[in-house]
Amino acid sequence: MSGTGRLWLLKSPGRWVTLYFLSIAVIAALKLSGAIASPVGFILLAAATFLLFPLARRGADGCTSQAMAAYNRRIVFSSFGYVLGLGIAITLWNRYELSDPAVFAISLLPTLPTFGIIWAMGRYLAEEQDEYLRHRTIMAALVALGIVLAIGIFWGFLEMFELVPHIWAWWVLPVWAIGLGLAQLWQKVRGA
């Protein structure tokens, strides 16, 4: 591969996102198979988040607006805080006998970065000058919300009728983010 081809490969945001999701899949498989324990899994998840840092460093160019570049930075740093906060909170919860106020405090570790993700989306929609890009983002966010609502309602009824186990409510953010990514990918493939 030529030097230009390698540079394009390294600079392409899709490649870094793909590597990130592949890393998450491998880490999840290792965790589910019992090959790694919780602290190691969270450390690996936090390390995998570094694969998204090239998105945070990417500035506005022909394919990325100024608002999107700022959004990417905000999302990457908030996502890193979420993974790190979740790992710290679960590790502390599993290893120590904590008082109720301490449990409340550690539950804020992954929650506060979630607020950063919500704020980043709102800021992007307020800052984006291109109506077409703003429309695409709103449509993708609505599809992601629909996915979360549909899965949540369906799972809730299955749970109510005791067909499936209870799951924690924090699943909403990862499912919404995956839905947002899939909706954006669908728009890109369709050329809409």
VOGU-3710 file (C-alpha; in Angstrom, 3 decimals, decimal comma):
1> msgtgrlwll> 0,000/0,000/0,000  1,363/3,417/-0,904  2,116/6,059/1,719  -0,962/8,035/0,619  -3,167/4,938/0,939  -1,912/4,234/4,452  -2,424/7,874/5,453  -6,017/7,754/4,179  -6,628/4,521/6,074  -5,339/6,024/9,323
11> kspgrwvtly> -7,231/9,293/8,880  -10,545/7,691/7,878  -12,948/8,039/10,828  -14,884/4,957/9,739  -11,802/2,792/10,160  -11,243/3,921/13,735  -14,907/3,425/14,625  -14,831/-0,048/13,037  -11,694/-0,955/15,001  -13,380/0,331/18,156
21> flsiaviaal> -16,491/-1,827/17,665  -14,395/-4,865/16,755  -12,411/-4,350/19,958  -15,633/-4,083/21,964  -16,890/-7,330/20,381  -13,652/-9,168/21,207  -13,650/-7,834/24,783  -17,313/-8,815/25,222  -16,606/-12,318/23,884  -13,658/-12,698/26,259
31> klsgaiaspv> -15,735/-11,440/29,193  -18,739/-13,669/28,396  -16,495/-16,710/27,940  -14,896/-16,082/31,339  -11,422/-15,585/29,851  -11,102/-12,183/31,558  -12,455/-10,788/34,822  -14,422/-7,552/35,302  -11,564/-5,187/36,162  -9,541/-6,381/33,160
41> gfillaaatf> -12,595/-6,079/30,919  -13,208/-2,481/31,950  -9,540/-1,589/31,579  -9,620/-3,037/28,062  -12,843/-1,139/27,290  -11,260/2,110/28,466  -8,176/1,341/26,363  -10,374/0,582/23,330  -11,960/4,009/23,706  -8,575/5,489/22,800
51> llfplarrga> -9,274/4,219/19,262  -11,866/6,995/19,032  -9,373/9,750/19,883  -8,477/10,363/16,203  -12,111/11,471/15,819  -11,614/13,968/18,622  -8,504/15,350/16,932  -10,145/15,675/13,523  -10,980/19,247/12,620  -13,413/20,660/10,102
61> dgctsqamaa> -12,617/19,655/6,524  -14,493/18,982/3,299  -16,442/16,113/4,883  -16,803/17,379/8,444  -18,401/20,637/9,550  -17,030/22,719/12,415  -20,039/21,698/14,517  -19,437/17,983/13,802  -15,757/18,275/14,716  -16,719/19,843/18,063
71> ynrrivfssf> -19,429/17,190/18,547  -16,942/14,383/17,912  -14,550/15,800/20,528  -17,318/16,122/23,101  -18,691/12,634/22,434  -15,287/10,935/22,559  -14,334/12,523/25,871  -17,776/11,912/27,381  -17,706/8,282/26,182  -14,279/7,786/27,711
81> gyvlglgiai> -15,580/9,230/30,979  -18,601/6,913/30,802  -16,523/3,759/30,315  -13,997/4,804/32,940  -16,714/5,815/35,419  -18,624/2,586/34,857  -15,505/0,506/35,371  -14,531/2,324/38,555  -18,083/2,182/39,942  -18,523/-1,541/39,310
91> tlwnryelsd> -15,061/-2,367/40,626  -15,669/-0,407/43,846  -19,132/-1,959/44,213  -17,773/-5,492/43,802  -14,731/-5,110/46,062  -15,897/-2,967/48,977  -18,800/-2,806/51,386  -20,052/0,718/50,688  -22,492/2,897/52,580  -25,609/4,152/50,803
101> pavfaisllp> -24,153/7,657/50,274  -20,989/6,115/48,787  -23,071/3,921/46,450  -25,010/7,024/45,417  -21,729/8,832/44,714  -20,224/6,005/42,648  -23,448/5,710/40,635  -22,788/9,273/39,496  -19,414/8,291/37,964  -20,931/6,827/34,769
111> tlptfgiiwa> -24,069/8,994/34,947  -22,403/12,415/34,707  -20,588/11,632/31,432  -23,963/10,481/30,068  -25,197/14,017/30,631  -22,164/15,160/28,634  -23,259/12,949/25,729  -26,788/14,392/25,826  -25,380/17,930/26,040  -23,029/17,229/23,098
121> mgrylaeeqd> -25,962/16,164/20,911  -27,941/19,272/21,872  -24,953/21,551/21,225  -24,366/19,931/17,845  -27,957/20,542/16,776  -27,719/24,165/17,955  -24,319/24,781/16,294  -24,786/22,948/12,980  -25,378/25,540/10,248  -26,103/23,035/7,475
131> eylrhrtima> -29,835/22,239/7,589  -29,367/18,989/5,667  -26,757/17,652/8,108  -28,875/18,739/11,068  -31,921/16,990/9,538  -29,959/13,763/8,998  -28,767/13,801/12,604  -32,274/14,422/13,939  -33,659/11,572/11,810  -30,913/9,211/12,996
141> alvalgivla> -31,574/10,211/16,623  -35,287/9,531/16,154  -34,578/6,096/14,681  -32,268/5,347/17,636  -34,968/6,489/20,064  -37,501/4,270/18,275  -35,159/1,297/18,602  -34,708/1,928/22,334  -38,447/2,334/22,869  -39,340/-0,777/20,859
151> igifwgflem> -36,742/-2,970/22,572  -37,559/-1,552/26,002  -41,300/-2,081/25,628  -40,933/-5,563/24,153  -38,409/-6,651/26,795  -40,559/-5,095/29,520  -43,552/-7,209/28,548  -41,424/-10,344/28,232  -40,033/-9,584/31,693  -43,497/-8,918/33,104
161> felvphiwaw> -44,648/-12,332/31,886  -41,472/-13,864/33,380  -40,052/-15,068/30,055  -36,755/-13,202/30,341  -34,609/-11,981/33,235  -34,613/-8,408/34,506  -32,041/-6,093/32,923  -30,708/-2,831/34,276  -31,979/0,425/32,819  -28,508/1,733/31,916
171> wvlpvwaigl> -28,637/-0,409/28,752  -30,594/2,479/27,185  -27,512/4,583/26,367  -25,457/1,885/24,604  -28,511/0,679/22,641  -29,376/4,258/21,654  -25,782/4,908/20,554  -25,723/1,711/18,496  -29,083/2,644/16,975  -27,777/6,124/16,146
181> glaqlwqkvr> -24,715/4,653/14,445  -26,786/2,136/12,478  -29,237/4,835/11,368  -26,369/7,076/10,241  -24,786/4,151/8,390  -28,122/3,376/6,716  -28,432/7,006/5,600  -24,912/6,913/4,191  -25,514/3,631/2,334  -28,826/4,881/0,954
191> ga> -27,217/8,173/-0,042  -30,000/10,104/1,694
//
